[in-house]
Amino acid sequence: MLLDKIQSDLKSAQLARQEVNVSTLRLLLAEIKNAQIQKGEGLNDSEIVLIVQKEIKKRKEAASAFRLGSREEQALAEESESQVLAGYLPAQLSNEELTKIIETTINEMGATSISDMGKVIGSVMAKVKGQAEGGVVSSLVKEKLTP
């Protein structure tokens, strides 16, 4: 189970004195715990993957903001945390594989215009389940539906 792996990796990082890994994994476990409390029960791996994706997105947005503010050191710190978190995501699909899934979904749904974009993205995200970032899916769907 993914939660067990994260907890085990935290212990290993503490023993190895890997400060970035320790702080990142502690924050991730806190987010998971908050989600469990909110849900009222334990989370399955797919729900944990969604939390990991959300945390990675936060780190990427923070890194961009730090770069805009000319704070490269903090941006690099956010990116290193993002890399730690990425290790808990399932293998990501290549653009070619993702494009095939998108094309198949568009054909199945009969989507023809940009107004169908939300439905197509929702369906594709359900199919890929954490194997692709929403932004990448969105841009590829938009590319396919734009005449």
MODELLER restraints for C-alpha pairs under 7 A, 6 or more apart:
rsr = mdl.restraints
at = mdl.atoms
rsr.add(forms.Gaussian(group=physical.xy_distance, feature=features.Distance(at['CA:1:A'], at['CA:45:A']), mean=6.67, stdev=0.5))
rsr.add(forms.Gaussian(group=physical.xy_distance, feature=features.Distance(at['CA:2:A'], at['CA:45:A']), mean=5.74, stdev=0.5))
rsr.add(forms.Gaussian(group=physical.xy_distance, feature=features.Distance(at['CA:6:A'], at['CA:25:A']), mean=6.99, stdev=0.5))
rsr.add(forms.Gaussian(group=physical.xy_distance, feature=features.Distance(at['CA:10:A'], at['CA:22:A']), mean=5.79, stdev=0.5))
rsr.add(forms.Gaussian(group=physical.xy_distance, feature=features.Distance(at['CA:10:A'], at['CA:25:A']), mean=6.03, stdev=0.5))
rsr.add(forms.Gaussian(group=physical.xy_distance, feature=features.Distance(at['CA:13:A'], at['CA:21:A']), mean=6.12, stdev=0.5))
rsr.add(forms.Gaussian(group=physical.xy_distance, feature=features.Distance(at['CA:13:A'], at['CA:22:A']), mean=5.72, stdev=0.5))
rsr.add(forms.Gaussian(group=physical.xy_distance, feature=features.Distance(at['CA:14:A'], at['CA:22:A']), mean=6.05, stdev=0.5))
rsr.add(forms.Gaussian(group=physical.xy_distance, feature=features.Distance(at['CA:20:A'], at['CA:81:A']), mean=6.65, stdev=0.5))
rsr.add(forms.Gaussian(group=physical.xy_distance, feature=features.Distance(at['CA:21:A'], at['CA:84:A']), mean=6.48, stdev=0.5))
rsr.add(forms.Gaussian(group=physical.xy_distance, feature=features.Distance(at['CA:24:A'], at['CA:81:A']), mean=5.94, stdev=0.5))
rsr.add(forms.Gaussian(group=physical.xy_distance, feature=features.Distance(at['CA:32:A'], at['CA:48:A']), mean=6.80, stdev=0.5))
rsr.add(forms.Gaussian(group=physical.xy_distance, feature=features.Distance(at['CA:32:A'], at['CA:51:A']), mean=6.99, stdev=0.5))
rsr.add(forms.Gaussian(group=physical.xy_distance, feature=features.Distance(at['CA:36:A'], at['CA:42:A']), mean=5.39, stdev=0.5))
rsr.add(forms.Gaussian(group=physical.xy_distance, feature=features.Distance(at['CA:36:A'], at['CA:43:A']), mean=6.18, stdev=0.5))
rsr.add(forms.Gaussian(group=physical.xy_distance, feature=features.Distance(at['CA:49:A'], at['CA:89:A']), mean=6.13, stdev=0.5))
rsr.add(forms.Gaussian(group=physical.xy_distance, feature=features.Distance(at['CA:49:A'], at['CA:130:A']), mean=6.53, stdev=0.5))
rsr.add(forms.Gaussian(group=physical.xy_distance, feature=features.Distance(at['CA:50:A'], at['CA:130:A']), mean=6.92, stdev=0.5))
rsr.add(forms.Gaussian(group=physical.xy_distance, feature=features.Distance(at['CA:52:A'], at['CA:85:A']), mean=6.39, stdev=0.5))
rsr.add(forms.Gaussian(group=physical.xy_distance, feature=features.Distance(at['CA:56:A'], at['CA:82:A']), mean=5.12, stdev=0.5))
rsr.add(forms.Gaussian(group=physical.xy_distance, feature=features.Distance(at['CA:56:A'], at['CA:85:A']), mean=6.51, stdev=0.5))
rsr.add(forms.Gaussian(group=physical.xy_distance, feature=features.Distance(at['CA:59:A'], at['CA:78:A']), mean=5.25, stdev=0.5))
rsr.add(forms.Gaussian(group=physical.xy_distance, feature=features.Distance(at['CA:59:A'], at['CA:79:A']), mean=6.55, stdev=0.5))
rsr.add(forms.Gaussian(group=physical.xy_distance, feature=features.Distance(at['CA:59:A'], at['CA:82:A']), mean=5.84, stdev=0.5))
rsr.add(forms.Gaussian(group=physical.xy_distance, feature=features.Distance(at['CA:60:A'], at['CA:78:A']), mean=6.98, stdev=0.5))
rsr.add(forms.Gaussian(group=physical.xy_distance, feature=features.Distance(at['CA:60:A'], at['CA:79:A']), mean=6.63, stdev=0.5))
rsr.add(forms.Gaussian(group=physical.xy_distance, feature=features.Distance(at['CA:62:A'], at['CA:78:A']), mean=6.80, stdev=0.5))
rsr.add(forms.Gaussian(group=physical.xy_distance, feature=features.Distance(at['CA:63:A'], at['CA:75:A']), mean=4.07, stdev=0.5))
rsr.add(forms.Gaussian(group=physical.xy_distance, feature=features.Distance(at['CA:63:A'], at['CA:78:A']), mean=5.56, stdev=0.5))
rsr.add(forms.Gaussian(group=physical.xy_distance, feature=features.Distance(at['CA:63:A'], at['CA:79:A']), mean=6.49, stdev=0.5))
rsr.add(forms.Gaussian(group=physical.xy_distance, feature=features.Distance(at['CA:64:A'], at['CA:75:A']), mean=6.94, stdev=0.5))
rsr.add(forms.Gaussian(group=physical.xy_distance, feature=features.Distance(at['CA:66:A'], at['CA:72:A']), mean=6.55, stdev=0.5))
rsr.add(forms.Gaussian(group=physical.xy_distance, feature=features.Distance(at['CA:66:A'], at['CA:74:A']), mean=6.38, stdev=0.5))
rsr.add(forms.Gaussian(group=physical.xy_distance, feature=features.Distance(at['CA:66:A'], at['CA:75:A']), mean=5.28, stdev=0.5))
rsr.add(forms.Gaussian(group=physical.xy_distance, feature=features.Distance(at['CA:67:A'], at['CA:75:A']), mean=6.08, stdev=0.5))
rsr.add(forms.Gaussian(group=physical.xy_distance, feature=features.Distance(at['CA:89:A'], at['CA:130:A']), mean=6.87, stdev=0.5))
rsr.add(forms.Gaussian(group=physical.xy_distance, feature=features.Distance(at['CA:90:A'], at['CA:130:A']), mean=6.54, stdev=0.5))
rsr.add(forms.Gaussian(group=physical.xy_distance, feature=features.Distance(at['CA:90:A'], at['CA:131:A']), mean=5.79, stdev=0.5))
rsr.add(forms.Gaussian(group=physical.xy_distance, feature=features.Distance(at['CA:91:A'], at['CA:131:A']), mean=6.00, stdev=0.5))
rsr.add(forms.Gaussian(group=physical.xy_distance, feature=features.Distance(at['CA:92:A'], at['CA:131:A']), mean=4.38, stdev=0.5))
rsr.add(forms.Gaussian(group=physical.xy_distance, feature=features.Distance(at['CA:92:A'], at['CA:132:A']), mean=5.59, stdev=0.5))
rsr.add(forms.Gaussian(group=physical.xy_distance, feature=features.Distance(at['CA:93:A'], at['CA:131:A']), mean=5.65, stdev=0.5))
rsr.add(forms.Gaussian(group=physical.xy_distance, feature=features.Distance(at['CA:93:A'], at['CA:132:A']), mean=6.07, stdev=0.5))
rsr.add(forms.Gaussian(group=physical.xy_distance, feature=features.Distance(at['CA:99:A'], at['CA:140:A']), mean=6.97, stdev=0.5))
rsr.add(forms.Gaussian(group=physical.xy_distance, feature=features.Distance(at['CA:102:A'], at['CA:124:A']), mean=6.35, stdev=0.5))
rsr.add(forms.Gaussian(group=physical.xy_distance, feature=features.Distance(at['CA:102:A'], at['CA:141:A']), mean=6.61, stdev=0.5))
rsr.add(forms.Gaussian(group=physical.xy_distance, feature=features.Distance(at['CA:105:A'], at['CA:120:A']), mean=6.69, stdev=0.5))
rsr.add(forms.Gaussian(group=physical.xy_distance, feature=features.Distance(at['CA:105:A'], at['CA:124:A']), mean=6.78, stdev=0.5))
rsr.add(forms.Gaussian(group=physical.xy_distance, feature=features.Distance(at['CA:106:A'], at['CA:120:A']), mean=6.45, stdev=0.5))
rsr.add(forms.Gaussian(group=physical.xy_distance, feature=features.Distance(at['CA:112:A'], at['CA:145:A']), mean=6.35, stdev=0.5))
rsr.add(forms.Gaussian(group=physical.xy_distance, feature=features.Distance(at['CA:113:A'], at['CA:145:A']), mean=5.43, stdev=0.5))
rsr.add(forms.Gaussian(group=physical.xy_distance, feature=features.Distance(at['CA:113:A'], at['CA:146:A']), mean=6.79, stdev=0.5))
rsr.add(forms.Gaussian(group=physical.xy_distance, feature=features.Distance(at['CA:114:A'], at['CA:142:A']), mean=6.75, stdev=0.5))
rsr.add(forms.Gaussian(group=physical.xy_distance, feature=features.Distance(at['CA:114:A'], at['CA:145:A']), mean=5.37, stdev=0.5))
rsr.add(forms.Gaussian(group=physical.xy_distance, feature=features.Distance(at['CA:114:A'], at['CA:146:A']), mean=6.14, stdev=0.5))
rsr.add(forms.Gaussian(group=physical.xy_distance, feature=features.Distance(at['CA:117:A'], at['CA:141:A']), mean=6.67, stdev=0.5))
rsr.add(forms.Gaussian(group=physical.xy_distance, feature=features.Distance(at['CA:117:A'], at['CA:142:A']), mean=6.73, stdev=0.5))
rsr.add(forms.Gaussian(group=physical.xy_distance, feature=features.Distance(at['CA:121:A'], at['CA:137:A']), mean=6.70, stdev=0.5))
rsr.add(forms.Gaussian(group=physical.xy_distance, feature=features.Distance(at['CA:121:A'], at['CA:138:A']), mean=6.33, stdev=0.5))
rsr.add(forms.Gaussian(group=physical.xy_distance, feature=features.Distance(at['CA:121:A'], at['CA:141:A']), mean=6.88, stdev=0.5))
